[in-house]
Amino acid sequence: MATKTNNPPKRTAKIMMAAGIGHFIEWFDFGLYGTLAAIIASNFFVSSDPATALLKSFAVFGSGFLMRPLGGFFFGSMGDRLGRRKVLVTVIVITSISTFVMGILPTWHQVGIVAPVLLVMTRLVQGFAAGGESSGVITYLAESAEPHRRATLTCWSENFSFMAFVCGSGLVLLLTYWMGETAMNDWGWRIPFLLAAPLGLGGLYMRRNMEDSAEFHKLKATGKIEKSPLRTALKTSLSALLFCTGFVVIKAVSSWVLQSFMPGYLSTHLHYSRTDSYLITTLGLLSVAICMPITGYLSDRWGRRPLMLVACAGFILLTYPAMLLMTQGSVGSSIAAMSVLGVCVALFNGGCGAAMVELFPTAIRYGGIAMSYNLTVAVFGGVTPLASASLISLTGDPLSPAWYVMITALISFIAVWFAKETAGKVLD
């Protein structure tokens, strides 16, 4: 069932905003934990060593990702059977509620061991909901785009998430600057989490007024909806699942290094002030958001593989020098280093979403992407902050996380190298 989507510009913009704003809110909520990891460590874990407390905080961060495969299986199957819109409405409600709850949790000093237990529980709920978010938005946008503009539209799923990270990191920076580090550490950290309630209501309104994608409507009209899309994907699209997994390795690792590992790394291991660490992170993430629409457009013109291969090569060659530059103690040099890594992230992610979508047929697309995407994010992305911090503790070398990024970039380079070019493909 090959179809060609032809939406007028105004409708395309409406589709992008409806899906994208909800995605922005979803990742603003989910990403706050990583940005505030160092502060959360001091409030929920008792340790005389800040690095040890940060390790525990990153472990809780990773626990949320353990639930993402389960969420991906559940919501991916639901999305292929019941529609993309219903799932996207459900996940934003769950994420907003769990994030708001995180903002009212008692700390270790108030309730002892109960505090980190409650923290883990809220992260598990967040992770379950997140399992249906990214794959759903990527699928929805791609199915609403014309073939020659698919990456141009789909890259906004990534861009809205990075803009959410920029706003989350920027808000933390402003609050820290305005309140001071002591007040921010005591109670100001709760404010960004509490914003999940009004933001979630806004996202719910946007998504309730979305229409399902034309591709899904046509699938439903022909009666070709799969009863068990995940089982079908495993039987008929194993190579697509493997290629999608390979793509996501560096996509997940690089994104979470910039967004979640760097703030705590800069302040705890490189001894920047928290204000400076948030500033460096915010501007690094901003470089991704600025470059992403450009790389999405270029991916439609030049193909998915060229940009993704260049990005992987960039991570392999530039991550170590970039982190070495950060150790020099200069805020300006660290911003430049983060921006270089940010450009590599944008080069890869600009066409990656479209490339993943083009691997699967409509009947199993949501579930196929959700399965491979979330398993890979759980194995590689979720443990990235913890693995990176553990490498430093084991080796005593603050540059050791660079090797983790470089090795995962090599894995993705191999996957992209052997993948077929799919730019301009008409979805079936």
Beta strands, then each sheet from edge to edge (+ up, - down):
end
